[in-house]
């Protein structure tokens, strides 16, 4: 009589899920180091602006209103077109300044300062609204000002990284002896095309600012 043999299969070890591979810090810095640098500068300026808001007086705020939203009474008295022009003009100045500095081999310090100063004005505006108007000012900033400001800051930091690269190539072209692999005309056209794309994002940010100002600004003041 045949014996019945029970064979027990060994339990299969559960397949380990493939762990997510995070890029090495060196690779991350190599690919996005310039963007991270300008994001850090923007946040640093934002912190300084928030601290300085406690010492700012009305004269300084009125003088900075052309670059930042520091005089709400003037903005609220304008129509939709006036609000759009005010928002777009201030962002256009910063973006165009970075573009022009990127065309110069010596423009790196000025690019850094432009982004730092933008962060300073952003922090100054946010903290001033909170100090002067409490939770109403905070709600106004979060609902009305922050969306357009965030969109423009994304455009500014991304384009500033491209300007840093282009300016660095100009500097190496001056001090180096080897000819560049790409023609100067082609690289300038790509750089200018990147500027136009960032300018389009700036236009969208100004439109968003205008819509939010028109719809919600009256509920806070």
Residue, then its C-alpha position, 0 to 999 in steps of 0.5 A: x500500500x502506497x504511503x501518502x506523503x504530505x509535503x508542506x511547501x515552505x511559505x514564500x517570503x513576501x516580496x519586498x516592495x521596491x523602496x523609493x530611490x531618492x536622488x543623491x544630494x549631489x545629483x539634486x544640487x547639480x540639477x536644481x541647485x540654482x533654483x534652490x539657491x534662489x528659493x532660499x534667497x526668497x525665503x531669507x528676504x521674506x523673513x527679514x521683511x517680516x521682522x522689519x515690518x514692526x519698524x516700518x513707518x507709513x512713509x516707507x510703505x507709501x514709497x514702496x507701494x510701486x514695487x509691493x502692495x503696501x498701500x491698500x487704500x490706494x489700490x482699493x480706490x482703483x478700478x480693475x484695470x488700475x489694479x492689473x497695471x499696478x500688479x503687473x508693473x511691479x512684477x514686470x520690473x523684477x522679472x525684466x531686471x533679472x533678465x537684463x542682469x542675466x545678459x551681463x557676465x557681471x550680473x550675478x550679484x544683482x540677480x541675487x539682490x533682486x530676488x532677495x529684495x522681492x522676498x523682503x517686500x513680500x514678507x514686509x507686506x504680509x507682516x504689515x497686514x497682520x500687525x495693522x489689521x490682525x486676522x482680517x489682514x491675514x485673511x486678506x493676504x491669504x485669499x487675495x494676495x498670496x495666490x498671485x504672489x506665489x505664482x509670480x515667485x515660482x516664475x521668478x525663481x525658475x527664471x532667475x536660475x536660467x539667468x544665472x546659468x546664462x550669465x555664467x556662460x557669458x563670464x566663462x566665454x570672456x575668461x576662457x580660450x575655447x569657443x563655446x559649443x553652441x552659438x551665442x545667438x542660439x543661446x540668447x534666443x533660448x534665454x529670451x524665449x524662457x523670459x517670454x514664458x516667465x513673462x506670460x506667467x507674470x501676466x497670469x499672476x497679475x490677472x489672478x490678482x485683479x480677479x481676487x482683488x475685484x471679488x474679495x477685497x471689499x469683504x475685508x475692508 
